[in-house]
Amino acid sequence: MQPNRRPVEVRRVDECDTLEDLFTHCLPAFGGAYLRRIYKILDRAIGMGCPLTLAISGPVTVSGQHQAWLIPLLETGWVAYLSTTDAVCYHDGHRSLDMSKKGSPIFEVPIFGDDAALRDEKTIRVADMAFDEEILLDQDRFFSALLVRPEFQKKMTGTELRHLLGQYFDRQERHNNVRPGLLSTCQKLAIPVFVGAPADGSVFLNSMKLWAMREAGLIPAYGFDLDLHAEVFEACAYHRWGLFENSAHALATLILGGGVPKNFNLQPEPALGQILGIPDVRGYAFDVQIVTAPVTDGSLSSCPPAEAVTWGKVDKDTYLQTTESMQADYSTVMPFLVKALLDNRARYEAMAEVPEHAKGYLRPRDGYRLFEKREALCSTLRQAVRDNGEWLSASLAYPLA
């Protein structure tokens, strides 16, 4: 047999003791083979201790997926930062509201039911989940009361905003005796949460209301503002940290869904190399994405890691072995992937001597706590910008028409 040929060998499912066995030995072809490759890439990246960044689109908080598999993944210490949507942050608060004392505010409905009847009942549907319209109105009141507090009356990055929101969500969750949500978990672990399109969601809409009330003379002052320049710069500082200061000297990314969170997660490399001219900047060493969009639709959501190689966002020397794009609904596979990876960690924790290729699994659960290091990491990047001043100054010249 030629050395580059991989034989198709399988194991009976009743001979498998673990999810690792299933992923490795029972998914030989078609969509299953994509899932096997994704599992093996994640296993390799985690085992070598590579910091993982996440990009997540879709209603993970309203659907409860954050509590099912996302928070357990964050609590491993493997994740450096998260890119998501304003809506994910907004809906994260629903279960913490005082209404939760009456029971879970979110319930199941038929995905192909009578939406007109739901509207008459003032019930809002998200796929096969729903909640009363009063939940949104109560959530808006919560954000309005929060955003006028003194600590919010300044210009700040979105990561600072969501860190503060996490503190208040934590208080609400403990007050109402509900399980921790996404932002409160990220706040405790000092995981930065980025939102590339902050105006496209109801957290910002509530800020707009307060701004409009100030402009109309209804309230004397409102000082909250987002510093988008500083937020993008902060993401760049974390990417530089992963490449040059972290011991792995590489980064991995897991992209679930597409859109803005995906692009924001991938843009630090061109921002550092193409725009700021910082030398020796590389893209992601590992890139796994699970998206529903077919590559033929030409959208940002569908473009595979190989296309990102041409932009420099993914490492050109390793991508054939360390990247994969699977066309699927990530909600159907992530619980199994995360469970398999967590089981691996538990197995390695029980070993007297951990194999070299798996030592990254046992990184401290406290994680990288990058939010607490943001000032120092941004300062280091600012110095790199100063050192590249001549190149940057030359980049300002163009013979405008």
C-alpha angles and dihedrals in degrees: 000000000000112000095237094056117101112208117228103242125162139184126222112255090233087060092057120097100180142031086249088062091050094049093045102040109021104051103070103148152024116355090352091060090054089053091048091052092048091051093049093049092050090046091053095046093048093044093055091050097249114165110245125218121197131211113190128180126178135051098306094149100044088049094049093240090127090065094040101054114338099068092045087054092049091050092061093077091236097109122087100183144340133231117198144132135289088241092059089055093045096050090044087077099057097087091049095058121107088251088073088076086077091055137279109336092211123070140171125266133174111276090220098038132123105296093180089059090049089052091052088052090050089242119147119210131208106184104296096348129080144178137186117272088237087070090065093046091049091047090052091052089050093053093044091053091046101047094056092057115114096250090061096052097100143064112277142158120265089247089059091048093052092045088057091045088052090056092053094043088053091054091049093048093050091044092053096036097239130142119272117273132215102273095043089051092049090048092053092048093041090235110160114235116207127195113191095192104038094164090060098079146051100263088067093039088062089051088051089054091055091046089051091050089052092048090049092050094246094122125029098231145356118183107174116121137158121241101211094173092057092045094055090044089052091054088051091051090054092049090051089049091054093051101041112017107032115084094240092058088207141077134220127203132201113198119195112186122346138248126086098341089058094048093045090052092053100041102079092081096057089038090056100037107026100031105029095029095226107167127239095017114157134192128239116310090206125034123176122171134179112194136157095218115100114232090239093067091076095224129140088243093060103044110115128226090261090065089050088056089068089058093047092245092118125041110263094205097058108024097102090064102029108042136068138167119204124192103223145106102271092212089070096055109025097079090056095043093049092045091051092050092047090049089052090054092050090050092051091046088059093053122098090215121025117214113251093242091057104044092102089068089071098056112141111283090226086076132203096309090207094168089067090051097045096105093052094044092047090049090054091051092048088056090051088053090051090049089054094049097121093055092045093050091052090052091065094069122094130148097245116202 
